[in-house]
Each structure stands twice: as C-alpha cells, then as structure tokens.
Amino acid sequence: MILLLDAGNSRLKWAMLRNGVFEHGGSFEHAANAIGELASAAWSELEPPQTVLVANVAGEPFRRALNSWIKRRWKLIPEYLQSDAEAFGIRNAYREPARLGIDRWLVLLAARERYSGPLCIIDCGTAL
C-alpha cells in the first residue's frame, strides 16, 4: 500500500493506493507541533505502508514533524514530490520550476491525464 499525503496550509488529506486502486482516506486540520497526536489518531489502524508520498505546502516545520512521526511509526522516510520543468506533456514556465506549488503542479498533471482539450483549473485553498 502507498500512502498519499497532501499537506496544505491548514489541512492534511490522505488516500491510499492499494494494488493500483485508489482508496479515500480522510483529513484533519494540522499544526506542526501536534502532528504526532493527530497522525496517531488518524492512522492507528492503517497497515504499514510500503511508501509514503507527500505533496507538502505546509512548510519545513511540518515536514520535520511528519518525517519524525513516520520514521518512528513505520521506519520509513517519506518521499516529497516537487514540481518539475516538464512532465507528461506539461511545461512549467517558472524560471525555478520547484517554486510552483506542488499542489498546483499535481493538479495540472492530473487534469491533463483526464482531459485532452482546453481546460481551466481553479485552485482555492486556505488563502481564499
């Protein structure tokens, strides 16, 4: 099982990919200083994942806290995704491609996978 995490500015959402099948997980409001308690409550029944993939816009303190919890609990080091200059036919026009938020990059890739024509994506997070 692969645990998929989306760490936004105020909420952490998760899902699982099990044998190629996407399974809804859940979400919780987070704070870096409380991630251990929140993760323990949310994931206490989860089987140990083989991999943990993270899209993180919550910042470095959150990343350190999450790394620590996952390493203690499952003896894993999570993989953090980052925006690329180009992937799957999508070109990132940022001069420094990693500066494009990973949440926005992933939604672009997912939209292109699903739709081949023109489309408009509206991404509204905590900032709205």
Buried (B, 14 or more C-beta within 10 A) or exposed (E): BBBBBBBBEEBBBBBBBEEEEEEEBEBBEBEBEEBBEBBEEBBEEBEEBEEBBBBBBBEEEBBEBBBEBBEEBBEBEBEBBEBBBEBEEBEBEEEEBEEBBBBBBBBBBEEBEEEEEEEEEEEEEEEE
